[in-house]
Amino acid sequence: MPPLLVGADGSRCYLAPARHGIAVGIDASVSRFSHEHPLPPGGTLLLFTDGLVERRGQDIDTGLGDLAEQAARLATAPLEELCDPLISRSRQVFDDDVALLALRTPFLVGEQD
């Protein structure tokens, strides 16, 4: 799944690289592409498993869109209050494993309102 970057202003974008390799954990001997993307001050990077956004009978883009929309609404919430609502947003039993990791970059001195 592409990481989701949510700005402190609620902007959001998936960091989908132009070149993809095979998934992590498939074959450790295969080299993988490296990617870089600057993270804005106060931005939140969300890494998650497919179980968070995939639903039987639903296009995955719908799940990705729902996650991005909810994460944008919680853009300034403390990290302790961010993950649980994102996981419970669908209020249904998950068909697959679900893991979510959130990282927030600090504001530079004088940047936060």
N, C-alpha and C positions, 0 to 999 in steps of 0.2 A: 504494500500500500504506500502511496506517496505521502510523505510527511505533510501536515497541514500547518501553515504559518499564519498566525492571527496577530495583526498589529494591535497596539494599545488603542487605536482609534476604531477598531472593529473591522478593519479591512482583512481580507483573507485570501489565501491562494494556496493551492497544492503545489508542492515542489516536485513536479514530475520531470525527470531528466530527459534530455533529447535521446540519449542512448541508454538502453536497458541491458542488463545482463541477466544471468539466472538468479533465482532467489537465494538468499542466504540460507545455509544449511543443506543445500542440495549436494554440492561437490566442492569441498574446500580447496581442491587443487586447481580449480578454474579461477583465473584472474577476473577481477571485477573492475568496473569503471569507477573513478572517483569523481565526486561532484562537490562544488562549493557554492554557497549562497549566503550573502551577508544577512545577519539577523538584526532587525532594527531595535533600538532601545525600547524596552517595555514590551517587546514582542514575545509571543508564546509559540513554541514549537511543539506540536503534538505528533507523537509516534504511536501507532496503534496496529493491532492485528486486524485481519479481514473480518473476523467475527463481529467486530463492532459495527460494521456498515453493510454487511451482506445479509440479505433476507431471502428466503425461498419465495419465488414468484415475483420478485421485485428487482428492477434494474439496479445495478450497483451504483450508478450515477445518482440515483435518488437517495441512497444511503449516504453517499459522500456529500451531497448537497445539504441534507438534513444535519449532518455533523458540523459542516462549515457554518451553517446558519446559527445553530445553537452555540457553537464556540464563539462566534462573533458577539452574540448577546452577553457572553460571560467574559469578554476580553479583559476586563479590569478586575475581575473577581480574584481574590487570593487563590493561589494554587490549591490550597487545602479545600477550597469550596468549588473548584473547577471540575475535577475528574468525576466525582459521583454523579452530578447531573448529566454529564455527557454519556456516562455508561447507562444510566437509568432512563434516558430520554425516550427510548422506544417502548418501555413498559411491557416487554415481552420476554419470553424465554429465548436465550441465544442458542443457535444451532451449532455454534463453533466456539472455540476458545476466544476469550476477550482479554486483551491487555492494553493498557493505555499509559503512556509515559508523557509527562508534561515538563517542559523546560522553559523558564522565562528569563530573558536577558534583562540585566539591570538598566535603569535609566542612568544617564550621565548626570553629574552634579548640576542642579538647576534646570533640568529638563522636565521633570514631572510637575504637573499642575498642583 
